[in-house]
Amino acid sequence: MAGAKIIHVSLYALAVLILSWSSGMALQDEDSTRIRTYEKVKTLIEDQNFFGAVTYVQSLGKPEEVAKVYEKLVLDFYWKAKSIPDVVSIARAGLQYCLTEAERIKQENPEEAAALKESAKKMSYNLASFTWPGWDEKGYVITHQDILVGLDAARLNVRLVHELNNGDEAISIAYWGLGAQLIATQQYDQALDAFDKSRKYAISAGNRLNELLAEGFIGVTMIISGDEKGRDKLGEAVKKLNEVGSEDALFFVGQFNTALNVFIK
């Protein structure tokens, strides 16, 4: 994968999953099980049996185990199958499952309910990210309806990070994802508000990179909406990120240009 592809997922989605994986033989066993599950679900979907695929997934263990399967399927259908329709369908099925189960058991088992919401949080961010055309990923077709689904997922992600009290850094990331999808739906005032919230939460978290990412996207949003003052705002963020000079900082600079190219066309 190109560097951009790895970064935009690992920064906001895969890090938590990677930390939860085991090592050695346990990892190999999990990988083989994951591959078999993906292939089985893919075959069922190709046979026009999506609801059969959902039934199969939801038979694979306890709710928390099923939630993890859904998380991985969303990633696998994006990176392996490169199928946005399947990503959308699987993610929405997984979100519905996790949120419904969490609501059902919240009184008797609040810890498990919270774990299911954590899975929903990860899937909602990934769904928002994977349906955002601003990455300009080659080989993916993202429709207007997909973008609307992504916006709904981004709003859910914001709600869940607040409900779960995940902290200022997670909230900053969630508001960035919401702002990105609001750009895609041309809701520029709301996007500016979301990016400003992302900036403020990043400052509170002491995350300078996310602060500059949000500042840069405020400039990007202003430019896309026709406000040329955004060029100065963007230029200042680019200057500061270049001074940082890290791999992530330079990726953010490149992403500003990619987003401008995508949304000004």
C-alpha positions in Angstrom: 0.0 0.0 0.0 1.0 3.6 -0.6 2.1 5.5 2.5 -1.1 7.6 2.5 -3.3 4.6 2.6 -1.5 3.1 5.6 -1.4 6.4 7.5 -5.0 7.5 7.1 -6.2 4.2 8.5 -3.6 3.6 11.2 -3.8 7.0 12.7 -7.5 6.9 13.4 -8.6 3.3 13.3 -6.1 0.4 13.2 -3.9 1.5 16.2 -6.4 0.2 18.7 -6.9 -3.0 16.8 -3.2 -3.6 16.5 -2.6 -3.1 20.2 -5.3 -5.7 21.0 -3.8 -8.5 18.8 -1.7 -11.3 20.3 1.7 -12.3 19.0 3.4 -15.4 17.7 1.2 -18.5 17.1 -1.9 -16.8 18.5 -1.7 -14.1 15.9 -1.2 -16.8 13.1 -4.3 -18.6 14.3 -6.3 -15.4 14.4 -5.2 -14.5 10.9 -6.2 -17.9 9.5 -9.6 -17.7 11.2 -10.0 -14.1 9.9 -9.2 -15.1 6.4 -11.7 -18.0 6.5 -14.4 -15.8 7.9 -13.8 -13.2 5.2 -13.9 -15.7 2.4 -17.1 -17.3 3.7 -18.8 -13.9 4.0 -17.5 -12.9 0.6 -18.9 -16.0 -1.0 -22.3 -15.6 0.7 -22.5 -12.0 -0.6 -21.5 -13.0 -4.1 -24.3 -15.6 -4.0 -26.7 -12.7 -3.2 -27.2 -14.0 0.3 -26.3 -11.0 2.4 -28.7 -11.8 5.1 -27.3 -15.3 5.2 -23.9 -13.7 5.7 -25.2 -11.6 8.6 -26.7 -14.7 10.2 -23.4 -16.5 9.8 -21.4 -13.7 11.4 -23.8 -13.4 14.3 -23.4 -17.1 15.0 -19.7 -16.8 15.6 -19.7 -16.3 19.4 -20.7 -14.0 22.1 -21.7 -10.4 21.3 -18.2 -9.0 21.9 -16.7 -11.7 19.7 -19.2 -11.0 16.9 -18.5 -7.3 17.2 -14.8 -7.9 16.6 -15.6 -10.0 13.6 -17.6 -7.2 12.2 -14.8 -4.7 12.8 -12.3 -6.9 10.9 -14.7 -7.5 8.0 -15.2 -3.8 7.5 -11.4 -3.4 7.1 -11.0 -6.5 4.9 -13.8 -5.6 2.5 -12.2 -2.2 2.1 -8.6 -3.2 1.6 -9.0 -6.7 0.0 -12.3 -6.5 -1.9 -12.1 -2.7 -2.5 -15.9 -2.8 -2.4 -17.6 0.3 -0.9 -21.1 -1.2 -1.3 -20.1 -4.2 0.8 -18.2 -2.0 3.3 -21.3 0.0 3.8 -23.6 -3.0 4.1 -21.4 -4.9 6.6 -20.6 -1.8 8.7 -24.2 -0.8 9.0 -25.2 -4.4 10.0 -22.3 -4.4 12.5 -23.3 -1.0 13.9 -27.0 -2.1 14.2 -25.9 -5.3 16.0 -23.6 -3.6 18.4 -25.9 -0.7 19.3 -28.9 -3.0 19.7 -27.1 -5.5 21.8 -25.6 -2.7 24.0 -29.0 -1.3 24.6 -30.4 -4.7 25.4 -27.8 -5.6 28.1 -26.9 -2.1 29.5 -28.7 -2.7 32.8 -27.5 -6.2 33.5 -24.0 -5.9 32.0 -22.9 -2.3 31.6 -19.2 -3.2 30.9 -20.1 -5.5 28.0 -22.5 -2.9 26.7 -19.6 -0.3 26.8 -17.4 -2.8 24.9 -20.0 -3.2 22.2 -20.2 0.6 21.9 -16.4 0.7 21.6 -16.7 -1.6 18.6 -19.4 0.6 17.2 -17.2 3.6 17.7 -14.4 2.0 15.7 -16.7 0.9 12.9 -18.5 4.2 12.7 -15.2 6.1 12.2 -14.0 3.6 9.6 -17.3 3.8 7.7 -17.0 7.6 7.7 -13.4 7.4 6.6 -13.9 4.8 3.9 -16.8 6.7 2.3 -14.9 10.0 2.2 -13.8 11.0 -1.3 -11.2 13.4 0.0 -8.6 10.6 0.3 -8.8 10.2 -3.5 -8.0 6.5 -3.2 -7.6 4.9 -6.6 -9.8 1.9 -7.4 -12.7 2.9 -5.2 -16.1 4.3 -6.4 -17.8 6.5 -3.8 -21.4 7.6 -4.6 -23.3 10.5 -3.2 -25.4 8.0 -1.2 -22.2 6.5 0.2 -21.1 10.0 1.4 -24.5 10.5 3.1 -24.0 7.2 4.9 -20.5 8.3 5.9 -21.9 11.6 7.3 -24.4 9.6 9.4 -21.6 7.4 10.6 -19.4 10.4 11.5 -22.2 11.9 13.6 -22.6 8.6 15.3 -18.9 8.5 16.0 -19.0 11.9 17.7 -21.9 10.8 19.8 -20.1 7.6 20.9 -16.8 9.2 21.9 -18.8 11.5 24.1 -20.9 8.7 25.6 -17.8 6.6 26.2 -15.8 9.4 27.7 -12.9 8.5 25.5 -11.0 11.7 26.2 -10.2 14.9 24.3 -7.9 13.3 21.7 -10.5 10.8 20.6 -13.1 13.6 20.5 -10.8 15.8 18.4 -10.4 12.9 15.9 -14.2 12.3 15.8 -14.9 16.0 15.1 -12.3 16.0 12.3 -14.1 13.0 10.7 -17.4 14.9 10.9 -15.9 18.0 9.4 -14.4 16.0 6.5 -17.8 14.5 5.6 -19.5 17.9 6.0 -17.1 19.2 3.4 -18.2 16.4 1.0 -21.8 17.4 1.5 -21.0 21.1 1.0 -22.2 22.0 4.5 -19.3 24.4 4.9 -20.4 26.4 8.0 -21.1 23.2 9.9 -17.7 21.8 8.7 -15.9 24.9 10.0 -17.6 24.4 13.3 -16.6 20.8 13.5 -13.0 21.5 12.6 -12.9 24.3 15.2 -14.1 21.8 17.8 -11.5 19.3 16.6 -8.8 22.0 17.1 -10.0 23.0 20.6 -10.1 19.4 21.8 -6.7 18.7 20.3 -5.3 21.7 22.2 -6.9 20.4 25.4 -5.3 17.0 24.7 -1.9 18.5 24.0 -1.9 17.0 20.5 -0.1 19.6 18.3 -0.4 17.6 15.1 -4.1 17.2 15.4 -4.4 20.9 16.2 -2.5 21.8 13.0 -4.5 19.2 11.0 -7.8 20.9 12.1 -6.4 24.4 11.5 -5.3 23.4 8.0 -8.7 22.0 7.2 -10.4 25.1 8.4 -8.3 26.8 5.7 -9.2 24.1 3.2 -12.9 24.5 3.9 -12.7 28.3 3.5 -11.0 28.0 0.2 -13.5 25.4 -1.1 -16.4 27.6 0.0 -14.9 30.5 -1.9 -13.3 32.4 0.9 -9.8 33.3 -0.3 -8.8 34.3 3.3 -8.5 30.5 3.8 -5.3 30.5 1.8 -3.5 32.5 4.6 -5.0 30.2 7.2 -3.9 27.1 5.3 -0.5 28.5 4.6 0.2 29.1 8.3 -0.8 25.5 9.1 1.4 24.2 6.3 4.3 26.2 7.5 4.0 24.9 11.1 3.6 21.3 9.9 6.7 21.6 7.7 8.6 22.9 10.7 7.5 19.7 12.6 8.7 17.7 9.7 7.5 14.3 10.9 6.1 11.7 8.5 2.6 12.3 9.8 3.0 16.1 9.6 4.1 15.9 5.9 1.3 13.5 5.1 -1.2 16.1 6.5 0.3 18.7 4.2 -0.1 16.5 1.2 -3.7 15.7 2.3 -4.6 19.4 2.3 -3.7 19.5 -1.4 -5.4 16.3 -2.2 -8.7 17.5 -0.6 -8.5 20.8 -2.5 -8.0 18.9 -5.8 -10.9 16.6 -5.0 -13.5 19.2 -3.9 -12.6 22.1 -6.1 -13.0 20.1 -9.3 
